[in-house]
Amino acid sequence: MSKAQKTRETLYDLQSEEGFISHVCNNPKILAEDHDVIDSLTAERKGLAEALYDLASQGEPLTDEALRVHGCSDRERDLFGKLAPITPPVSSRKLVVALREVAARREVATAASQAFSDATEGGSPALEPIEALEAATSRSRAILQGRSLSGGVSHIGELSELVEDIAWRAQNPNQIKGVPFGFHKLEGLIDGLQASKLYLLGARPSVGKTALAGDMVVNLARQGVGSIFFSCEMSDLQLKQRLLATLSGVNPTKSLSGALLKSELNDLRQGIATMKDWPVWIDDTDRINIDLLRSRARKAVSKDGVGCIIVDYIQLIKGVEPKSKMSKREEVGEVSGALKALSKELGVPVVALAQLRRTGNAYNSSSGATEIPKPNLESLKESGDLEQDADCVILLHRDMSKNASEACAIVAKNRSGACGEVSLSFANDTTSFSESPLVTT
């Protein structure tokens, strides 16, 4: 591949453009929300998108004849005939994210090219270094300010999304709207993993928060839902060993020792054959900073179709500001706020794991046994910003001094519904969880 071809592939995403146009052919109303994306399309596709939007706005049918009368070229009409029958496998929201990302990349490339010109050719003589740098900074700031972010101002009368939600729930009673993740009672409490929401999964050390997140990854993958797992504590290999144990049911300690029965070896082989095709990505960059995490998450969603982002764990993510200028609370607050914004921007759920204080004050129960108290929102380290930013807080509890196989997931905060507890069982040999009866509050 030539350098020019590689550059064009980097700066233009024709596959995402055509997928987006196919969505518009079937539902031109999406352009009412994302009309700015038209400007990021290449000329031919931009002309077709604008024509489709105009026809839909006028109540006209989206047909080849209507496009001809509207003044579309033969090439635009041929493109319509090619793309209209197609139902893209990727949602329009993810394609919008991808197109905005590519458009921003083109703007950066243009700004960089102009900065080079200013420094070497920009006038007689070329601009002074400071002037060239100031001009480049100004252009960079303009790009950042001009980028279309999720959210913004909308009139209260714009109720189509609310009406659609009510209609869906009326047609699908007692079903969750979010993505299921393999724990049915817990899903019922929180309505599944919802797009654009930040979920906080907190636990004390060694209780099993990474194990529970791994169970989520396995169950999402079984449904074909992709995920990216940012593992700041475990290596890529360690996490894969955990996931394989959950999938195969073979104790990872036995796998490492090599003392395997023939049936267990077959189970591992089958598990590996299944895992290799999963839409799962692992980033084990140690102490990754939040800017790099966001960049890689955007790419995973736009290019790989990832539907869930998991971060293990939030206190190990570095902020943008130098550590010497921020307290730990401020740094964690910056990271949690950035993860919340990322979930809204990309339209996918973000599950952030968090370390709780190592232990509460043990007490004697009515039977005289010593017990560790269940965690609550105050158990979160640097809890203020974490609790504030999260849409849902799930606290995992397992009193290993009492019964290491008994656990519970405590929904301590839930903007989408009730709080409550779900009883869980922990299988130490495969480091995985399963459910028991539901208790609501």
BAKOLPA-706087 format. One record per atom (N, C-alpha, C, O): residue in one letter; x, y, z. Coordinates in steps of 0.05 Angstrom, whole numbers, plus 5000, padded with zeros to 4 digits. Example, Ala and Ser with C-alpha at 12.3 -4.5 7.8 and 13.67 -1.06 7.14 Angstrom:
# residues 2
a526448865156
a524649105156
a526449345156
a528549345169
s525749555142
s527349795143
s525850015157
s526850235161
END
This chain:
# residues 441
m501749765000
m500050005000
m501850255000
m503650275016
s501250444982
s502850684980
s502250865004
s500250835018
k504051055008
k503751245030
k501151415026
k499751475046
a500651485001
a498251644995
a495651495002
a493751595013
q495651224994
q493351065000
q492951025030
q490651045040
k495150995045
k494950955074
k493851215087
k492251205105
t494851445077
t493951705088
t490951735083
t489451825101
r489951655059
r487151685052
r485451515070
r483251595080
e486351265076
e484851085093
e484751195121
e482751145135
t486851335130
t486851455157
t484951685159
t483651725180
l484751845137
l483252095139
l480352065128
l478752255130
y479751845115
y477051805104
y476151515111
y477551325106
d473751495122
d472651235129
d470151185112
d467851225120
l470651085087
l468451055068
l466550835077
l464150855070
q467450635091
q465650425100
q463650535120
q461250465119
s464650695139
s462750825158
s460851015145
s458551035152
e461851165124
e460151345110
e457851195096
e455551285098
e458550975083
e456450825069
e454450695089
e452050675084
g455550595112
g453750485133
g451850695143
g449450645148
f452850945147
f451151165157
f449051235137
f446751275144
i449851245111
i447851305090
i445751095089
i443351155085
s446450835092
s444450625093
s442450665115
s440050625111
h443450745139
h441550815161
h439751045153
h437351035159
v440851245140
v439251485132
v437151405112
v434851505113
c437851225093
c435851135073
c433451005087
c431151035077
n433950865109
n431750725123
n430450895144
n428150855152
n431951095154
n430851265175
n432151545174
n433951605190
p431251715156
p432451975152
p432252155176
p433552365178
k430552085196
k430152255220
k432752275236
k433152465252
i434552075233
i437052095249
i438752335241
i440352425257
l438252445218
l439652685210
l438752935225
l440153135226
a436352925236
a435453145252
a437153185277
a437653405286
e438052955288
e439852965312
e442753015304
e444153155317
d443552885282
d446452885274
d446953015247
d448452915231
h445553235242
h445753365216
h448553465211
h449453475187
d450053535232
d452853625228
d454653415215
d456753485204
v453953165218
v455552945207
v455652965176
v457652875164
i453653075164
i453653105135
i456153245125
i457253175105
d456953445140
d459353605132
d461853435133
d463853515121
s461853215147
s464253045148
s464452845126
s466452705123
l462252815109
l462252625088
l463752715063
l463952955059
t464652535047
t465852605022
t463652695003
t461252645008
a464352844982
a462553004965
a460052844956
a457852934960
e460552614943
e458352454932
e456352364953
e453952394949
r457352264975
r455652174997
r454352405011
r452052385021
k455752625013
k454552865025
k452152965009
k450153035020
g452452964982
g450253054965
g447852884968
g445552974969
l448252614970
l446052424973
l444752465000
l442252465002
a446352495021
a445152525048
a443452775050
a441352775062
e444452995038
e442953245039
e440353225024
e438253335032
a440353085001
a437953044985
a435952875001
a433552935001
l436852665014
l435052495029
l433852645052
l431452625058
y435452815065
y434452975087
y432353175077
y430253215090
d432853305054
d430953495043
d428353365036
d426153465042
l428453125023
l426052985016
l424452905040
l421952935041
a425752795060
a424452705084
a423152945099
a420952925109
s424553175099
s423453415112
s420853515099
s419153625111
q420753455072
q418353545057
q416153335056
q414153375043
g416653105069
g414752885069
g414652735043
g412752585038
e416752755027
e416852615001
e417952335005
e419452285024
p417152144988
p418151874990
p421151864982
p422052024965
l422551684994
l425451654987
l425651444965
l426151204971
t425451534940
t425551354917
t427551464897
t428351694899
d428251284878
d430051374857
d428851604841
d430251794834
e426351584835
e425051794819
e424952064834
e425452274823
a424352044860
a424352294876
a427152424877
a427352664876
l429252264878
l431952364878
l432652494851
l433952694849
r431552364829
r432052474802
r430752754800
r432052944790
v428252774808
v426853024807
v428253234825
v428353474818
h429353144847
h430753324865
h433353434853
h434453634863
g434353304832
g436753394819
g439253234826
g441453334820
c438953004837
c441252834844
c442552724818
c441252674798
s445152694819
s446652584796
s446152294793
s445152164812
d446852174770
d446551894766
d448251734787
d447351524797
r450651834793
r452351694812
r451151694840
r451351494855
e449851914848
e448551924874
e446151734875
e445651614895
r444751724853
r442351544852
r443251244851
r441951074863
d445551194838
d446550914838
d447450834866
d447050614875
l448651034880
l449450984908
l447050924925
l447150754943
f444851074921
f442451024936
f441350744931
f440650604950
g441350664905
g440450394898
g442150174911
g441149954917
k444750234914
k446550034926
k446150014957
k446149794968
l445750254970
l445850254999
l443150235013
l442950135035
a440950314999
a438250315012
a437450035021
a436250015043
p437949815007
p437049555016
p438649435039
p437949235051
i440849565046
i442749445066
i442049535094
i441349765099
t442049345113
t441749405141
t444549375154
t445349145158
p445949585161
p448649565172
p448649415198
p446749445214
p450749255204
p450949115230
p451749305253
p451349225276
v452749545246
v453549735267
v451449955269
v450350045249
s450850035294
s448750235298
s449550505287
s451850565284
s447450665281
s448050935270
s449551105290
s451251265282
r449051065316
r450451225337
r453451165336
r455051355338
k454250915333
k457050845332
k458350955307
k460751025307
l456850945285
l457951055259
l458351355261
l460251465250
v456451495275
v456751785279
v459351845294
v460852025287
v459851685315
v462351725331
v464751685313
v466651845314
a464651475296
a466951425278
a467351645258
a469651725254
l465251755247
l465551965227
l466452225239
l468052365227
r465552285263
r466552525277
r469452505284
r470952695282
e470252255291
e473152215297
e474852255273
e476952385275
v474052155250
v475552185225
v475552475216
v477652575207
a473352605219
a473152895212
a475153055229
a476453235218
a475252995255
a477053135272
a479953075264
a481653255266
r480552825256
r483252755247
r484052915222
r486353005220
r482152955204
r482753115180
r483353405188
r485153535177
e481753515207
e482253785216
e485053815229
e486454005224
v485753605245
v488453615257
v490653605236
v492653745238
a490253435216
a492253415194
a492453675179
a494753755173
t490253805174
t490354065161
t491754275178
t493454425168
a491154275204
a492454465222
a495454415224
a497054605224
a496254155224
a499054085226
a500554175201
a502754275202
s499154135178
s500354215152
s500754515151
s502754615141
q498754665161
q498954955161
q501155045181
q502555245175
a501354905204
a503454985223
a506254945211
a508055105215
f506654725196
f509154675182
f509754895162
f511954995159
s507654965147
s507955185127
s508655445140
s510355595130
d507355515162
d507855765176
d510755775186
d512055985184
a511755545195
a514455545206
a516655545185
a518955625190
t515955455161
t518055425140
t517655595115
t519655675102
e515155655109
e514655795084
e512756045087
e512356195069
g511656065112
g509456255115
g510156545113
g510056685133
g510756645090
g511256925086
g514156975080
g515756785078
s514857225077
s517657295071
s518657495091
s517957725090
p520157405111
p520957125116
p518756965129
p516557065134
a519356705136
a517356535150
a516756665177
a518256825188
l514356585188
l513556685214
l515756625235
l517056425234
e515956805255
e517756755277
e516756505292
e514356455292
p518556355304
p517656105318
p515356145337
p513455985338
i515556355354
i513356405373
i510756455359
i508656365368
e510856615337
e508456685323
e507256435310
e504756395310
a508956265299
a508056015286
a506755835307
a504655715302
l507955825331
l506855655353
l504255765362
l502355605368
e503956025365
e501456145373
e499256095353
e496956045360
a499956115327
a497956065306
a497055775307
a494655715304
a498955585311
a498255295313
a496455245337
a494555095336
t497155375360
t495555335384
t492755445380
t490755315389
s492455665366
s489855785361
s488155595344
s485755555349
r489355485323
r487855295306
r487055045322
r484854945319
s488854945339
s488254705355
s485954765374
s484154595377
r485954995386
r483755075404
r481055085389
r479055015400
a481155195365
a478755215349
a477654935342
a475254895342
i479454745337
i478554475331
i477154355355
i474954235353
l478354385379
l477254275404
l474554405409
l472654265417
q474354665406
q471754805411
q469654725391
q467254725398
g470454655367
g468554595346
g467554315345
g465654245331
r468854135361
r468053855361
r465353825373
r464753945393
s463653665360
s460953615369
s460953415391
s461553175387
l460153495415
l460053315438
l457153215442
l455253345433
s456853005457
s454252905463
s452853095483
s454253255496
g450253085484
g448853255502
g448253525489
g447853545465
g448253735506
g447654005495
g444754085503
g443453955519
v443854305491
v441254425497
v439154305480
v439454295455
s436954225491
s434654135476
s432154245489
s432054285513
h430054305473
h427554405483
h425954185496
h426053955487
i424554255517
i423054045532
i420953915515
i420053695521
g420054045494
g418053935476
g419153725457
g417553585444
e421753685456
e422953475440
e422753215455
e424553135470
l420553075451
l419852845468
l419952575453
l419052375464
s421052575429
s420952325413
s422352095427
s421451865427
e424752155439
e426251935453
e424651835477
e424651595482
l423352015492
l421751935515
l419451765506
l418851555518
v418051855485
v415751705475
v416551425465
v415151225471
e418751405451
e419751145442
e420350965465
e419850725464
d421551075487
d422150915510
d419650805523
d419550565530
i417650975526
i415150885539
i413750675521
i412750475531
a413850715495
a412550525476
a414050255478
a412750045478
w416650265478
w418150005479
w417549855505
w417149615504
r417449995528
r416949865553
r414049755554
r413549545566
a412149895541
a409449795540
a409249545523
a407649365530
q410849525502
q410749295485
q412449065495
q412148835487
n414249125514
n416048915525
n415948915556
n417948975569
p413648855567
p413348865597
p415248675610
p415748455601
n416348765633
n418048595650
n420648515636
n421948325644
q421448665616
q424048615603
q425848845608
q425049075612
i428448785609
i430448995613
i431049125587
i431048995566
k431549385587
k432249525562
k435249535557
k436149555534
g436849515578
g439649515575
g440749255566
g439249065561
v443449235564
v444748985556
v444948795579
v445948865600
p443948545576
p444148345597
p447148255600
p448648255580
f447948185624
f450748115628
f451047855645
f453047815657
g448847685645
g449147425656
g448247395685
g448447175696
f447347615698
f446347595726
f443547705726
f443147955729
h441547535723
h438847615716
h437547785738
h436147985731
k437847715763
k436647865784
k437848145787
k436548345790
l440548155784
l441848415785
l441148585761
l440748825763
e440948465738
e440048605714
e437248725718
e436748955710
g435548565731
g432748665735
g432748915753
g431149095749
l434548925773
l434649155790
l435549405776
l434449625779
i437649375759
i438849615746
i438049655717
i439049835704
d436249485707
d435249495680
d437449445659
d437449565638
g439249265666
g441449195648
g443449415646
g443249625659
l445549375630
l447549585626
l446549775605
l446349705581
q446150025613
q444850225595
q447050385581
q449150445592
a446350445556
a448150615540
a448450885554
a446550985567
s450851005552
s451351275562
s451351305592
s450951515603
k451651075606
k451651085636
k454250985647
k455550805636
l454951095670
l457351005685
l456550835708
l455050925726
y457550595709
y457050405731
y459550375747
y461750325737
l459250395773
l461550365792
l461250105806
l459250055820
l463249925804
l463249665818
l465449675838
l467749655832
g464649705864
g466649735885
g466849485903
g464849345907
a469249435912
a469649205931
a472249245946
a474049385936
r472349125970
r474949125985
r476948945970
r476148775954
p479448965976
p481448795963
p480848505967
p480148415989
s481348345946
s481048055946
s478247945948
s477847705951
v476248125947
v473448035949
v472547915922
v470947725922
g473548025899
g472847905874
g471748095853
g470248005835
k472348355854
k471248535835
k472248485806
k470648505787
t474748405803
t475748335777
t474448085767
t473848055743
a473947895785
a472647635777
a469847695767
a468947585747
l468347875781
l465647935773
l465648085746
l463948025729
a467548265742
a467848405716
a468548205694
a467548225672
g470148005701
g470847795681
g468347635674
g468047565650
d466647575693
d464147435687
d462447595668
d461247485649
m462447855672
m460948035654
m462048015625
m460447985606
v464648025623
v465948015596
v465147745582
v464447755559
v465347525597
v464647265585
v461747255576
v461247165554
n459947355593
n457147345586
n456447535563
n454647475547
l457647765562
l457247945540
l458247825514
l456947835493
a460647705515
a461847575491
a460047355481
a459847315456
r458847205499
r457046985490
r454747085474
r453646945457
q453947345479
q451747465464
q452747615439
q451147715424
g455347615435
g456447765412
g456848055418
g457448205399
v456648135444
v457148415451
v460148455457
v461148335475
g461448635442
g464248675446
g464848845470
g463149005479
s467248815481
s468048985504
s471049035502
s472548875490
i471949245515
i474749295518
i475249325548
i473849465562
f477249175557
f477849155586
f480549285591
f482649195582
f480449515605
f482949655613
f483849545640
f482649605660
s485949375639
s486849235663
s489449365673
s491649315662
c489149525694
c491549665705
c492949495726
c495149565734
e491749275734
e492949115756
e493948845745
e496148765751
m492248705730
m493048445718
m494248485691
m493548665676
s496048305683
s497148305656
s495148185637
s493148055645
d495548225611
d493948105590
d493647805594
d491447695592
l495947665599
l495947375603
l494347295627
l492747105626
q494747425650
q493247355674
q490247385670
q488747205679
l489447595657
l486547635653
l485447425634
l483247325639
k486947355614
k486047135596
k485846875610
k483946715605
q487646815629
q487546575644
q484946565661
q483646365664
r484246805673
r481846825689
r479346765672
r477646615680
l479246895649
l476946865631
l476646575621
l474446475619
l478946455616
l478846175607
l477845985629
l476445795623
a478646045654
a477645885676
a474645905679
a473345705684
t473646155676
t470746195678
t469246045656
t467245925660
l470346065632
l469045935609
l469245635609
l467245495603
s471545525616
s472045235614
s471245085640
s470644845639
g471245225663
g470645095688
g473044945699
g472744785717
v475445005688
v477844865697
v479445055716
v479945285709
n480144955739
n481645115759
n484245225747
n485845075737
p484645495748
p487045605736
p489545505749
p491645505736
t489445435774
t491845335788
t492745065775
t495145025772
k490844905768
k491444645755
k492544705727
k494344565718
s491444905713
s492444975687
s495445055688
s497044975671
l496045215708
l498845305711
l500745085719
l503045085711
s499744895735
s501444675744
s501844465723
s503844315723
g500044455704
g500144255683
g499043985691
g498943805675
a498043965716
a496943705726
a494043695718
a492243735735
l493443625693
l490743635682
l489843355674
l491343195663
l487343305679
l486043065668
l485543105638
l485543325628
k485242885624
k484742905595
k482243065589
k482143225570
s480143025605
s477643165601
s478043465606
s476843625592
e479643535626
e480143825631
e481743945609
e481244175601
l483643805598
l485243905575
l483343955551
l483744155537
n481443775547
n479543815525
n477844055530
n477244215512
d476944095555
d475344335563
d476944585557
d475744785547
l479544585564
l481144825559
l481444875529
l481245105520
r481844665513
r482044705484
r479544815472
r479644995455
q477244715481
q474644815472
q474245105480
q473345275464
g475145165505
g474945445514
g476645635497
g475745855490
i479045555491
i480845715475
i479745755447
i479945975436
a478645545436
a477445565409
a475145765408
a474745905389
t473645775431
t471445965433
t472446245437
t471546435424
m474346275455
m475346545463
m476746695439
m476546935438
k478046545422
k479646685401
k477846845382
k478847025368
d475346775380
d473446925363
d471847135377
d470147265365
w472247165403
w470647355418
w471347645410
w473647705403
p469347825410
p469848105405
p470848255430
p469548445439
v473048155441
v474048265467
v476948365463
v478548225451
w477448605473
w480148725471
w481048785500
w479548865517
i483648735504
i484848785531
i487148985528
i488948945511
d487149185545
d489249385546
d490449375574
d489149455593
d492949265577
d494049235603
d496249445609
d498149395624
t496049685596
t497949895601
t497949975630
t495850035642
d500249965643
d500450025671
d500050325676
d501350485663
r498250385695
r497750665703
r497250845678
r498351065676
i495450745661
i494750895637
i493451155645
i492051175664
n494051375629
n492751625636
n490051645622
n489551515602
i488351815632
i485551825623
i485351915594
i483551825580
d487152085584
d487052175556
d487551935538
d486251905518
l489651775544
l490251545527
l488051345528
l487351215508
l486951305552
l484651115555
l482351205537
l481151035523
r481651455538
r479451555522
r479951515492
r478151435477
s482451575483
s483151545455
s482751255446
s481651205425
r483751065463
r483650785455
r480750685457
r479950515441
a479150785475
a476350705477
a474850805453
a473150655442
r475351055445
r473951155421
r474550985396
r472750915381
k477050905393
k477750735371
k476450465372
k475550365352
a476350355396
a475050085400
a472050095393
a471049905381
v470750315400
v467850345394
v467450395365
v465750265352
s468950575353
s468450655325
s469450455305
s468150405285
k471750325311
k472850135291
k472049845297
k471649695278
d471849775322
d471449485329
d468549435338
d467949205343
g466949635340
g464149595348
g463749515377
g461749385384
v465649585394
v465449515423
v462949635435
v462249865430
g461549475452
g459049565464
g459249615494
g457249685506
c461649575506
c461949615535
c464849665541
c466649535530
i465349855559
i468149915567
i468349855597
i466749935613
i470449705604
i470949625632
i473649725641
i475649685626
v473749855664
v476249965674
v476849845701
v475249865720
d479249725704
d480049585729
d482749695738
d484749605726
y483049865758
y480749995771
y481250295771
y483450385765
i479250445779
i479250735774
i481450885789
i482451085778
q482150795813
q484250935828
q487050905816
q488951045823
l487350715797
l489950675784
l490150825757
l492350815745
i488050965749
i488251125725
i489451405732
i488651525751
k491251495716
k492451755720
k490851975708
k489651935686
g490752205721
g489452435710
g491252575690
g493552485685
v490352795679
v491852945659
v493853125673
v496153155664
e492953255694
e494753445709
e497053285722
e496653065731
p499453405725
p501553275739
p500653205768
p499253355781
k501552975777
k500652875803
k501353065826
k499853085846
s503553215823
s504453395844
s502553625848
s502453755869
k500853685827
k499053905828
k496253835838
k494554005841
m495753575842
m493053485850
m493253295874
m495153145877
s491153305890
s490853105911
s489752855898
s488852865876
k489952625912
k488852375902
k485852405897
k484852305877
r484452535915
r481552575911
r481052725886
r479252655871
e482552945881
e482153105857
e482752945831
e481352965811
e484852775833
e485552615809
e483352415803
e482652375780
v482452275824
v480252075820
v477752215810
v476352105793
g477252455820
g474952615811
g475152685781
g473152665766
e477552755773
e477952825744
e477452575727
e476152585706
v478452345736
v478252095721
v475252005720
v474351935698
s473852015742
s471051925742
s469352105725
s467552015711
g469852375726
g468352555709
g468852505680
g467052525663
a471452445673
a472152385645
a470852125636
a469952105613
l470651925653
l469351675645
l466351705641
l465151595623
k465151875658
k462251935654
k461852075627
k459952005612
a463552275621
a463252415596
a463752225572
a462452245552
l465552035576
l466251845554
l463851665548
l463251605525
s462451575569
s460151405565
s457951545549
s456651435532
k457551805555
k455551965540
k456452015512
k454852005493
e459052075508
e460052135482
e459751895463
e458951925440
l460551655473
l460651415456
l457951265456
l457551095439
g456251325475
g453651185475
g453850895483
g452250735474
v455750835501
v456050555511
v456350565541
v457150775552
p455650345555
p456050345584
p459050325591
p460550185577
v459850455612
v462550435623
v462350325651
v460950435668
v463650095656
v463749965682
v466450015694
v468449905685
a466550185715
a469150255728
a469250115755
a467550155772
l471349955759
l471749825784
l473150015804
l474650195795
a472549995829
a473750175849
a474450015874
a473049835883
q476650095886
q477649975911
q476250105935
q476250345937
l475049945952
l473950045977
l475950025999
l478049895997
r475350166022
r477150146045
r477549856052
r475649696050
r479849786061
r480549506064
r478649356082
r477949126076
t477649476104
t475749326121
t474149526138
t475049756143
g471849446146
g470349596165
g470949496193
g472649306196
n469749606213
n470249506240
n468649246245
n466249246243
a470149036250
a468748776255
a467048796280
a467648946298
y464948636280
y463148636304
y462248346309
y462448176292
n461148306333
n460148046340
n457148036334
n455648206343
s456347836319
s453547806312
s452047686336
s453247626357
s449347656333
s447747546355
s448547266363
s448147176385
s449747126343
s450646846349
s453446846362
s454446626370
g454647086365
g457247096377
g459647086357
g461947116365
a458947046331
a461047026311
a462047306303
a460447496304
t464547326296
t465647586287
t464947616257
t465547446241
e463847846250
e463047896222
e464148166213
e464548356229
i464648176187
i465548426174
i463048566163
i461548446149
p462648826170
p460248956160
p460148996130
p462249006117
k457749006119
k457549046090
k458349326083
k457949516099
p459549366060
p460349646052
p457949816045
p455849716039
n458350076046
n456350266037
n457750486021
n460150466016
l456250686013
l457450895996
l459851036010
l461651125996
e459751046036
e461951176050
e464551016049
e466751116056
s464350766041
s466650586039
s468450656016
s470750566015
l467450805997
l469050875973
l471351055981
l470951255995
k473650985971
k475951165975
k475451415957
k474651385935
e476051645968
e475651895953
e472751885942
e472251945919
s470851825960
s468151745951
s466451965939
s464751915923
g466952215946
g465252435938
g464652445908
g462352425899
d466852465892
d466552495863
d465652235850
d464152235831
l466552005861
l465751745849
l462751715852
l461451635832
e461751755876
e458851725880
e457251925863
e455151855851
q458252165861
q456852375846
q456652315816
q454652355804
d458952215804
d459052175776
d457551925767
d456551905745
a457451715784
a456351455776
a453351465774
a452051595791
d452251335754
d449351305751
d448451075768
d446151075778
c450150885773
c449450645789
c451950555804
c454150535792
v451650505830
v453850405846
v453150125857
v451050095870
i454749935850
i454449655860
i456849585877
i459149605869
l456249505902
l458349445921
l458349145926
l456349025934
l460549015921
l460848725924
l461848665952
l463848785961
h460548475965
h461348405993
h461648095995
h460047945985
r463848026009
r464347736014
r465947726040
r468247806042
d464647616061
d465947586087
d467447326088
d466347116094
m470047336082
m471647086079
m472246956106
m473046726107
s471947116128
s472346996154
s469946826162
s470146656181
k467746866149
k465246716155
k464746496135
k464646256143
n464346566110
n463946366089
n464846486063
n463446656052
a467146406053
a468246526029
a466746486004
a467146625984
s464846296004
s463246235979
s460746395978
s459446415957
e459946526001
e457546696001
e458246985996
e460147086009
a456847115978
a457347395972
a454647535966
a452647405964
c454847795963
c452447945954
c453248185939
c455348305944
a451648265920
a451948515905
a449948715915
a447548665913
i450848935926
i449149135938
i448849365919
i450849505913
v446449415908
v445949645891
v445449885910
v443149915920
a447450045915
a447350255935
a446350525923
a445450695937
k446550545897
k445550785883
k444650695856
k445950535842
n442250795847
n441150715822
n439350925811
n437050955820
r440251075791
r438551285779
r436351165762
r434551315754
s436550905755
s434550785737
s432550615751
s430850495739
g432550615778
g430650445792
g431250405821
g432450575834
a430450175831
a430750115860
a433550035867
a435149945851
c434150065893
c436549955905
c435849685917
c433449625921
g437849535924
g437249265936
g439749095937
g441949185931
e439348845944
e441548655946
e440948405930
e438648315929
v442948295918
v442748045904
v444747855916
v447147915916
s443847625925
s445647425937
s447247285915
s446047205895
l449847245919
l451547115900
l453046885913
l453346875937
s453946705896
s455646485905
s458346515890
s458346575866
f460546475904
f463146495892
f464446225890
f464746085910
a465346145866
a466745895862
a469745955861
a470646065841
n471145885882
n474045955883
n475645815863
n477745915853
d474845565855
d476445415836
d476445525808
d478345485793
t474345675801
t474245805775
t474146105777
t473846245756
t474346215801
t474146505806
t471846635792
t472246825777
s469446525796
s467046635783
s464746635802
s464646495822
f462746805795
f460346845812
f457846735798
f457746715773
s455846665814
s453246595804
s451146715824
s451946805846
e448546705816
e446546835833
e445046645851
e444946405847
s443746775872
s441946645891
s439446835894
s439247015878
p437546795914
p435046945914
p435447245918
p437447345929
l433447395909
l433447685909
l432247805934
l430147715943
v433548005945
v432448155968
v432348455959
v434448565953
t429948575959
t429748865951
t429249035975
t428248945996
t429949295972
t429449495993
t427949725982
t427249915997
END
